Amino acid sequence: MKKIVGPALMVLFSVLAVGQTKTEMQAQIDKQTKSIDSLKLIITNQENIIENRDRSIKFLQEDVAEAEKEKEVLNGKIRQKNSELVSLRNQNKSGAAKKVTMNNTRASWTVPAGKHWVINQFIGDYITDLVKDSLGVFHGKEIHVFLKSINSTTLTDLSKNQLGPQIYSSIASNHTIQFPIVMTENTSFSIVVCKGALNALELFDGNVVCTYFEKDN
């Protein structure tokens, strides 16, 4: 009887040991499975994180590109405003440069209140009524511009052979008064445009251009 019990116990212990080992192995397998699942979740989440990061970087790059465009537009506007500011500052120093076309039908002008004009020059034709003689030589009539009146005071009257200050001569510039001419606010003046020699002047229906600076008082 004792000889039978001994081997039986050994078999029982072996079975129990094997059972315990399988349980431990299964427990280890389950643990590793959980670890693998956790790692898979982390990897999946990491992929989402990377995708979100890449999407954020893309949006950021697009925002930076858009900001650069807006920056360039704003810089352009700033340059334009700076140019306007420089122009206004220069105008404040020298006045606003202007020009006006004058003739015998548009001969009278008045300097606005609060302003004064600095007249630089008059520009007109060199010669008119050009003809060629029998020798093939061209002849014509020179152009003259005179101040006709200032503030209702008559300076030039062709009917009386009265010639006032000459402000343009197409032939002899030394006959004209020196420029610039300053006209103060509310000053009214008129001109007369003539052609021909000084001793035989006629009215000329052409135009002259007056250039001037308009300044604040």
C-alpha positions in Angstrom: 0.0 0.0 0.0 2.8 2.4 0.9 4.4 1.6 -2.4 1.3 2.8 -4.3 0.7 6.0 -2.4 4.2 7.4 -3.0 4.0 7.4 -6.8 0.5 8.7 -6.7 1.4 11.7 -4.7 4.2 12.5 -7.0 1.9 12.4 -10.0 -0.6 14.6 -8.1 2.1 17.1 -7.3 3.3 17.1 -10.9 -0.3 17.7 -12.1 -0.7 20.6 -9.7 2.6 22.1 -10.6 1.8 22.0 -14.3 -1.6 23.5 -13.6 -0.1 26.3 -11.6 2.5 26.9 -14.4 -0.2 27.2 -17.0 -2.2 29.6 -14.9 0.9 31.8 -14.4 1.7 31.6 -18.1 -1.9 32.6 -19.0 -1.8 35.4 -16.5 1.5 36.6 -18.1 0.0 36.3 -21.5 -3.0 38.3 -20.5 -0.8 40.9 -19.0 1.3 41.1 -22.1 -1.8 41.3 -24.2 -3.0 44.2 -22.2 0.4 45.9 -22.6 0.3 45.3 -26.3 -3.2 46.7 -26.5 -2.2 49.7 -24.5 0.8 50.2 -26.8 -1.4 50.0 -29.8 -3.7 52.6 -28.4 -0.6 54.8 -27.6 0.6 54.3 -31.2 -2.8 55.1 -32.6 -3.1 58.2 -30.4 0.5 59.1 -31.4 -0.5 58.9 -35.1 -3.5 61.2 -34.4 -1.2 63.6 -32.5 1.3 63.6 -35.5 -1.6 64.1 -38.0 -3.0 67.0 -35.9 0.5 68.5 -35.6 1.1 68.3 -39.3 -2.3 69.8 -39.9 -1.6 72.6 -37.4 1.8 73.2 -39.1 0.1 73.4 -42.5 -2.4 75.9 -41.2 0.4 77.9 -39.5 2.4 78.0 -42.8 -0.7 79.2 -44.7 -1.3 81.8 -42.0 2.3 82.9 -42.2 2.1 83.1 -46.0 -1.2 85.1 -45.8 0.4 87.4 -43.2 3.4 88.0 -45.5 1.0 89.0 -48.3 -0.9 91.4 -46.0 2.4 92.7 -44.7 3.5 93.5 -48.2 0.2 95.2 -49.0 0.5 97.3 -45.8 4.1 98.1 -46.6 3.0 99.3 -50.0 0.3 101.5 -48.4 2.9 102.8 -45.9 5.3 103.7 -48.8 2.5 105.4 -50.6 1.4 107.4 -47.6 5.1 108.3 -46.9 5.4 109.6 -50.5 2.2 111.6 -50.1 3.5 113.0 -46.8 6.8 114.0 -48.4 4.9 115.6 -51.3 2.7 117.5 -48.9 5.7 118.7 -46.8 7.4 119.9 -50.0 4.2 121.6 -51.1 4.0 123.3 -47.7 7.5 124.6 -48.2 7.3 125.7 -51.9 3.5 125.7 -52.4 1.4 123.6 -54.7 2.7 123.8 -58.3 0.0 124.8 -60.7 -0.5 126.0 -64.3 -3.3 127.8 -66.1 -4.0 128.4 -69.8 -4.7 132.1 -70.5 -5.7 134.0 -73.6 -7.5 137.2 -74.5 -10.9 135.7 -73.7 -9.6 134.1 -70.5 -7.4 137.0 -69.4 -8.6 137.9 -65.8 -7.7 136.0 -62.6 -8.0 136.6 -58.9 -5.7 135.2 -56.2 -7.9 133.3 -53.6 -8.3 134.7 -50.1 -5.7 133.2 -47.7 -3.4 132.4 -50.6 -0.7 134.1 -52.6 0.8 133.2 -56.0 4.4 133.1 -57.0 4.3 133.3 -60.8 7.3 131.6 -62.4 6.9 132.1 -66.1 4.7 132.5 -69.1 5.0 130.0 -72.0 3.7 130.8 -75.5 4.3 130.4 -79.2 7.5 131.6 -80.7 6.1 133.0 -83.9 2.8 133.2 -85.8 1.4 134.0 -89.3 4.4 132.3 -90.8 4.9 133.0 -94.6 7.7 132.3 -97.1 8.9 135.1 -99.3 10.1 134.9 -102.9 13.6 134.0 -101.8 12.3 131.1 -99.7 12.9 132.9 -96.4 10.2 132.5 -93.7 8.8 135.5 -91.9 6.3 135.7 -89.1 5.0 137.8 -86.2 6.5 137.5 -82.8 4.4 137.0 -79.7 4.2 139.4 -76.7 2.3 139.2 -73.4 1.7 142.3 -71.2 0.1 142.8 -67.9 -3.1 144.6 -68.8 -4.3 145.6 -65.3 -3.8 144.9 -61.6 -6.7 145.6 -59.3 -8.5 147.6 -61.9 -5.5 149.8 -62.6 -4.9 149.8 -66.3 -1.3 149.1 -67.3 -1.6 148.3 -71.0 -4.0 150.0 -73.5 -3.2 149.2 -77.1 -5.7 151.9 -78.3 -3.6 154.5 -76.6 -0.2 152.9 -77.4 0.3 152.3 -73.7 2.4 149.3 -72.9 2.7 148.0 -69.4 5.1 145.4 -67.9 5.9 142.8 -70.5 5.8 139.3 -69.1 6.6 137.3 -72.2 8.4 137.9 -75.5 9.1 135.2 -78.0 12.0 137.1 -79.6 13.6 139.2 -76.9 13.4 137.7 -73.4 15.4 140.6 -72.0 12.4 142.9 -72.7 10.4 141.0 -70.0 10.3 141.8 -66.3 12.2 139.6 -63.9 10.5 136.5 -62.4 9.1 135.4 -60.0 6.2 137.7 -59.6 4.3 137.6 -56.3 0.6 138.2 -56.3 -0.9 138.6 -52.8 -4.4 137.4 -51.8 -7.4 138.9 -53.5 -5.2 140.5 -56.1 -7.0 140.7 -59.5 -5.0 140.9 -62.6 -5.4 140.5 -66.4 -3.2 140.1 -69.4 -3.2 140.9 -73.1 -1.7 138.6 -75.7 -0.3 140.3 -78.8 1.5 139.6 -82.0 3.7 141.7 -84.3 6.3 144.3 -83.8 6.1 146.6 -80.8 5.1 149.5 -83.0 2.4 147.5 -84.8 0.9 145.2 -82.2 -2.3 143.3 -82.8 -4.4 141.0 -80.6 -3.3 137.3 -80.9 -6.0 134.6 -80.5 -3.5 132.0 -79.3 -2.9 130.7 -75.8 -0.1 131.2 -73.2 0.5 129.0 -70.2 1.2 130.5 -66.8 3.0 128.4 -64.2 2.9 129.3 -60.5 3.1 128.1 -56.9 0.0 128.7 -54.8 0.9 129.1 -51.1 -0.9 129.6 -47.9 -0.4 133.0 -46.3 
